[in-house]
Amino acid sequence: MSPLADRYGRRFPYLRLSVIPACNFRCTYCLPHGYHADAKAPAPLSLAEITRLLRGFTELGMHKLRITGGEPSVRHDLSEILRTAAAVPGISKLAMTTNGSLLAKRLHEWMDAGLNAINVSVDTLDRASFAHITGHDRLDDILHGVDMALAAGMSSVKLNAVLMRDVNDRELPAWLDYLRDRPIGVRFIELMQTGDNLAFFRDHHVRAETMEAELLEAGWQVLPRAADAGPAREYRHADYAGRIGIIAPYSKDFCAGCNRLRVTATGDLRLCLFGEFGIPLRPLLQSDEQLEDLVHAIGGQIGRKEQGHFLHEGRTGVTPHLASTGG
């Protein structure tokens, strides 16, 4: 079957799969009161269901997979999920986004299972500010895990920092010092409104384009975007080993280059992080004989993908917080 494409000509080689909605951090912009499980919610997809799901997507041209949460390391069989995913024919890049709480302890186990790219959420390099944002005084341990990933030769190591006005939006000099000798990417993500963070969003939203202007003025140059890359506009500078990415969802034409789909921990296909609906795929993940039906179901839904999100209108879809869908 030909690669998955929508009516606007966008192709989708990249899948973001949440494996669990739970998270062990209490980030101010996502889960300020911690994660509270819904006793009536269905269990996350099993290993067998995940395997069938990935086979369906690779039939449609998916070759880059990112494991997300919540926090994926909360799931006890994470290494088995990684090992299974790495063995699916067609998947060439296996990435994960994590808060890094178990990175130093489990890095080599995850790499042995097939993980070859990692994004770690680090919103600040200031220890006190990190503890305030996340509810955990773990910055030093997490940064140690990041250095371990670099030393181990992981092919892609990136940090994610959500930009927040009057919280961490004046820390670019510290980040530049950090990047001078580290071949690492730092991605600054514009704070997004979700279903339950409106007051926080109004207090702390700052346009990421402001930082882009600072970078350009300082001699940073924008890089061409790879076909399977995420949404960041990446910049480089000859004086720095590291790179900087900017994710600005409120910028013009942000969605024009969308190349990724999402599946929630319970098997709902989300055509957009801020979409108005989910498409349940779990009923088609119960036996290997359903592969053809699964492939046709995914392909048949792609025509419902909108040209862009509706964040400018304050419409956040069915996403109550970023942990619910994997960010």
C-alpha positions in Angstrom: 0.0 0.0 0.0 1.2 3.5 -0.8 2.4 5.8 2.1 -0.3 7.4 4.2 -1.2 10.9 2.9 -4.0 13.3 3.6 -6.0 15.5 1.2 -3.5 18.4 1.7 -0.6 16.3 0.4 1.0 15.7 3.8 2.6 12.3 4.4 2.8 10.6 7.8 6.0 8.5 8.3 6.0 9.4 12.1 3.8 7.9 14.8 3.7 9.1 18.4 2.4 6.3 20.7 1.5 6.9 24.3 2.0 3.7 26.3 0.5 5.1 29.6 -1.3 8.3 30.7 0.2 8.3 34.2 3.1 10.5 35.1 5.2 10.7 38.3 5.9 14.5 38.0 3.6 17.4 38.8 4.6 20.0 36.2 2.9 23.3 36.7 1.8 23.5 33.0 0.5 19.9 32.7 -0.4 18.1 36.0 0.1 20.6 38.8 -1.9 18.4 41.2 -0.3 15.2 40.0 -1.8 12.3 38.0 -5.1 10.9 39.3 -6.2 7.6 37.8 -9.7 7.0 36.6 -10.8 3.7 38.1 -13.2 3.2 35.2 -10.7 3.9 32.5 -9.6 0.9 30.3 -6.1 -0.4 30.8 -3.4 0.7 28.4 -2.7 -1.4 25.3 -1.1 -4.7 25.9 2.2 -5.7 24.3 0.4 -7.9 21.8 -2.0 -5.0 20.9 0.9 -2.6 20.5 2.7 -5.1 18.2 -0.4 -5.3 15.9 -0.9 -1.6 15.9 2.7 -1.0 14.8 2.5 -3.6 12.1 -0.6 -1.7 10.8 1.2 1.6 10.7 4.3 0.2 9.1 2.2 -1.2 6.3 1.2 2.5 5.6 4.8 3.7 5.5 5.5 4.6 9.1 9.2 4.2 9.9 9.7 6.6 12.8 8.1 5.8 16.2 8.2 7.9 19.3 7.1 6.3 22.6 5.5 8.8 24.9 3.2 9.0 28.0 2.4 10.4 30.5 5.8 9.2 31.5 6.6 6.0 29.7 9.0 4.7 32.3 6.1 4.4 34.7 5.1 1.4 32.7 7.0 -1.6 34.1 7.2 -3.5 30.8 8.7 -0.5 28.9 11.9 -2.3 27.9 9.8 -5.1 26.4 7.7 -2.5 24.5 10.9 -1.0 23.1 12.4 -4.4 22.2 9.1 -5.4 20.4 8.9 -2.1 18.6 12.5 -2.3 17.4 11.8 -5.8 15.9 8.8 -4.6 13.8 10.0 -4.6 10.2 9.9 -1.1 8.8 10.7 0.8 12.0 14.1 2.4 11.5 14.1 5.1 14.2 12.8 4.3 17.7 12.7 7.4 19.9 11.2 8.2 23.4 10.2 11.3 25.3 10.7 11.0 29.0 11.1 13.2 32.1 14.4 11.5 32.7 13.5 10.3 36.3 14.9 6.8 35.5 17.3 7.7 32.7 20.5 7.2 34.6 19.3 3.9 36.0 17.7 2.4 32.8 19.5 4.0 29.9 21.6 1.0 28.9 18.7 -1.3 29.3 16.6 0.8 27.0 19.4 1.1 24.4 20.0 -2.6 24.5 16.3 -3.0 23.7 16.6 -0.9 20.6 16.1 2.8 21.7 18.2 5.0 19.5 16.9 8.5 20.2 15.7 10.3 23.3 14.1 13.6 24.3 14.3 14.6 27.9 12.0 17.2 29.4 14.2 19.8 31.2 12.5 23.1 31.4 15.3 24.9 33.2 18.9 24.5 34.2 18.3 26.2 37.5 17.9 23.5 40.2 15.4 25.5 42.4 13.3 26.5 39.4 13.3 22.9 38.2 12.0 21.7 41.5 9.3 24.3 41.5 8.1 23.5 38.0 8.2 19.7 38.3 7.7 19.1 42.1 10.9 17.1 42.2 14.5 18.1 43.0 16.0 15.8 40.4 17.7 18.1 38.0 21.3 16.9 38.7 20.4 13.3 38.4 18.5 13.9 35.1 21.3 15.9 33.6 23.7 13.1 34.6 21.5 10.7 32.7 21.6 13.0 29.7 25.5 13.1 29.8 25.4 9.3 30.0 23.3 9.1 26.8 25.8 11.4 25.0 28.7 9.3 26.3 27.0 6.1 25.2 26.8 7.4 21.6 23.0 7.5 21.3 22.3 8.9 17.8 20.0 11.7 18.9 19.8 13.3 22.4 17.5 16.3 22.8 16.1 18.3 25.7 12.6 19.8 25.7 11.9 23.1 27.5 8.4 24.6 27.7 8.8 28.4 27.5 6.9 30.2 30.3 6.8 34.0 30.9 8.3 35.1 34.2 9.4 31.4 34.9 12.1 30.4 32.4 11.9 32.8 29.5 15.1 34.7 30.3 17.5 31.7 30.6 18.9 31.6 27.1 22.4 32.6 28.2 22.6 29.6 30.6 21.4 27.3 27.8 24.0 28.7 25.4 26.7 27.9 27.9 25.3 24.4 28.2 25.3 23.9 24.4 28.8 25.3 23.7 30.5 21.9 24.1 27.7 19.4 24.1 26.4 18.0 20.8 22.8 18.1 21.9 19.6 19.7 20.7 17.5 21.9 23.0 14.0 22.6 21.8 12.1 25.5 23.2 8.4 24.8 23.1 5.8 27.5 23.2 3.3 27.0 26.0 0.0 25.6 24.6 -3.5 26.0 26.0 -5.1 22.7 26.9 -8.5 21.9 28.4 -7.6 22.6 32.0 -4.8 25.1 32.0 -6.4 28.3 30.7 -5.5 30.5 33.7 -1.9 29.3 33.7 -1.7 29.8 29.9 -3.0 33.4 30.2 -0.4 34.2 32.9 2.6 32.6 31.3 2.2 32.3 27.5 5.1 33.9 25.6 5.5 33.7 21.8 8.4 31.4 20.9 9.1 33.6 17.9 10.6 36.2 20.3 13.4 33.7 21.0 13.8 33.0 17.3 14.5 36.7 16.7 17.2 36.7 19.4 18.9 33.7 17.8 18.9 35.2 14.4 20.3 38.4 15.7 23.1 36.4 17.4 24.1 34.7 14.2 22.2 31.4 14.5 21.1 29.9 11.1 18.0 27.9 10.4 18.6 24.3 9.1 16.6 22.5 6.4 13.9 20.2 7.9 14.2 16.5 7.4 11.2 14.6 6.0 10.6 12.7 9.2 11.6 15.4 11.7 9.3 16.7 14.4 7.7 20.2 14.4 10.8 22.1 15.5 12.6 24.7 13.4 16.2 24.0 14.1 19.1 26.4 14.3 22.9 26.0 14.4 25.8 28.3 15.1 29.5 27.7 14.3 30.6 28.5 17.9 28.4 25.9 19.5 28.4 22.1 19.4 24.7 21.9 20.2 21.6 23.1 18.2 18.5 24.9 19.2 15.0 24.0 18.0 11.9 26.2 18.2 8.4 24.8 18.4 5.9 27.6 17.8 2.4 26.2 17.4 0.8 29.6 17.3 3.0 30.7 14.3 1.7 31.1 10.8 1.5 27.8 8.8 2.7 25.7 11.7 0.6 22.8 10.6 1.6 22.9 7.0 4.5 20.5 7.6 2.7 18.1 9.9 4.0 14.6 9.4 2.8 12.7 12.5 -0.1 10.9 13.9 -0.8 10.0 17.5 -2.3 7.0 19.3 -3.4 7.2 22.9 -2.5 4.6 25.5 -5.9 3.0 25.1 -5.7 2.8 21.3 -7.5 5.9 20.0 -6.1 7.4 16.8 -5.7 11.1 17.1 -5.2 12.9 13.8 -4.2 16.1 15.7 -3.0 16.7 19.3 -5.8 19.2 19.6 -8.4 17.3 17.5 -12.1 17.1 18.4 -12.3 13.4 18.4 -10.5 10.1 18.7 -10.9 7.0 16.5 -10.9 3.7 18.5 -8.5 1.2 16.9 -8.4 -1.2 19.8 -11.2 -3.4 18.5 -9.0 -4.1 15.5 -6.0 -5.1 17.6 -7.4 -8.4 19.0 -5.9 -10.8 16.5 -3.3 -11.0 13.8 -6.0 -11.7 11.2 -7.3 -8.2 11.6 -4.2 -6.5 10.1 -5.9 -5.8 6.7 -9.0 -4.3 8.4 -6.7 -2.2 10.7 -4.7 -0.8 7.7 -7.9 0.1 5.9 -9.4 1.7 9.0 -6.3 3.9 9.5 -6.1 4.8 5.8 -9.8 5.6 5.7 -9.7 8.0 8.6 -6.8 10.2 7.3 -9.2 12.2 5.1 -10.8 13.6 8.3 -7.5 15.4 9.3 -8.0 19.1 9.4 -5.6 21.5 7.6 -4.6 23.0 11.0 -5.5 23.2 14.7 -7.8 25.7 16.2 -5.7 26.9 19.1 -5.9 30.5 17.9 -9.7 30.3 18.6 -9.1 28.8 22.0 -10.4 25.4 20.9 -8.2 22.7 22.5 -10.2 19.6 21.4 -10.4 16.6 23.6 -7.0 17.1 25.1 -7.4 18.0 28.9 -3.7 18.1 29.5 -0.5 17.1 27.6 0.0 13.9 29.5 -3.3 12.6 28.3 -2.1 12.2 24.6 1.7 12.4 24.8 2.3 16.0 24.1 
